[in-house]
Amino acid sequence: MPHVTLTAVLTPESGGYVSLCPELDIASQGESVDEALANLKEAVEGFYETASSSEITNRLSKPSLVTHIEVAYA
């Protein structure tokens, strides 16, 4: 079975975490980091099971770049 490595971005929210896979624009959530990641993985795997190959190619043709920026504030 083929594998792909994707980005997972986790953001703390009240009561848990929101998890996002920016390459596929798929989000999930969970009460802990582990749960949010597991739920995101399940959502992404579900996408791969149901999406057409053209939908997968279309979403993955727009790669995400994760970096940091520095800003000044008062």
N, C-alpha and C positions, 0 to 999 in steps of 0.2 A: 504494500500500500504506500503511495507517495506521501511525502511530508513537505510542508512549507513552514518557514519561520516568519511570523508576523509580529507586529508591534502591539503591546498591551499598555494602555495608559490608565492609571488608576487615580481617581480623585476622591478624597475623603468628603463624605456628605453626612448630614445628621443621621446617625443610626447605621452607618456602613460606608460602602465604597461604590462608586460608579466606575465601571470598566469599559474601555473603548478600544476597538481595533480600528485605527484610522484608515488603514489600507482598504478595508471592506465597508467602512462606515456602519459597523455593527456595535451595539452597546448592550451592556447588561449591568447587573448590580449584585451586591451581596453584603451580608453583615460583617464579614471579615475580608481581608485581602485574599486569603485562600479561597473563600467562597465566591468572591467576585471574579477571580481568575477562572475558577472551575465553571462558573456559569457562563462566562464569556467564551471559554473553550467549547462548551456545549452549544452555544448559539452559533459560533463559527462553523463547527462541524455540521450542524443542521443546515446552515446556508449551503455548504459544499454538497450536501446530500440532495438538496432540492433545486439549486440554481442551475440554469443552463450554462454550458461552457462559454457561450458568448457573454453572459452576465458576469461570470467569474473573470474572464479576460478583460472586460470593460472596467471593472472595479480595480483590478490589479495593475492596469496600465497607467494608473495615476499614483505612483508611489509616494508615501509619506516620508517627510524628513523631520526628525525630531531633533531640536537643538535648544539652546538657551539664548536669551537676549538680556542685555543689561540696560536698565532704564534709571533715570534720575527721578527722585521724588522729594517733596518738601516735608 
